[in-house]
């Protein structure tokens, strides 16, 4: 059921180079390919427990039925040794338990020849129905529990793969590459010396861009090895003034660039250019126009239209990665990426 348990894992690893899963995942682990021996075992011990609790007079019949389970232990040990060539410690413990029950029953005198009366026949039918009902119930219910646990298990496995820097670099190198450098935009924040450089094509009026900004802001709190650069784009030419206002605000206060964009995306979009009214910004300043044209030139050169678009050291962020996944790469080496 993909249940991670520290103590069970320790038991399964008692024998070096052996793993319980290597045996439990073989074809022989299922009877007729339908009922897992683990399900049958759980049903057997579960039924015994219920019968002894509520029908203790059936103890001598349960003791006789236990004798019929003993040949299974010989087959299990033989299969692990000769076929699987792997030992399942938990399986061996179960076989030892079956023999322990037999010995205890024998020493306490529970094993006796039945009288074949109608009452005993009724009890045998009742016991058999109890075994069958519990095994069938487990067989039907177990897949639902497994599927519920499988999704987080697979998610955890996927995250462990995504957190592997070598895998990330290999996938990243297969993505489209666009030349980027610090001169493309003065809208930069994060760690100036960060090895991971995120270039984000962002639109001031784009709702996904506002969400992306918030996600990047949270990412910077988790990974201080990232620097971020924004390239601005507009839906229409008459909205270019907003980009110029944002550039002017960033030029006016380079230490608060991330806060300027946070405030804009939170409450400035609805106000449009009125948001900048009290900042006394002159968007006709030639320096602002020069910076704005840098953004325009970069967009035309790369031919990127979709916003937000995220580039990692010039490579487009792979589809199966989110910006949040970059939190894993605190020791990311840009030089190793370039030398691959």
Buried (B, 14 or more C-beta within 10 A) or exposed (E): EBEEEEEEEEEBEEEEEBBBEBBBEBEBBBEEEEBBBBBBBBBBBBBBEEBEEEBEEBBBBBBBBBBEBEEBBEEBBEBBEEEBEBBBBBBBEBBEEBEEBBEEBEEEEBBEEEEEEEEBEEBBEBBEEBBEEBBEEBBEEBEEEEEEBEEEBEEEEEEEEBEEBEEBBEBBEEBEBBEBEEEBBBBBBBBEEBBBBBBBBBBBBBEEBBEBBEBBBEBBEEBEBBBBBBBBBBEEEEBBBBBBBBBBBBBBEEEBBBEBBBEBBEEBBEEBBEBBEEEEBEBEBEEBEEBBEBBBEBBEEBEBEEBBBBBBBBBBBBEEBBBEBBBBBBEBBBEEBEEE
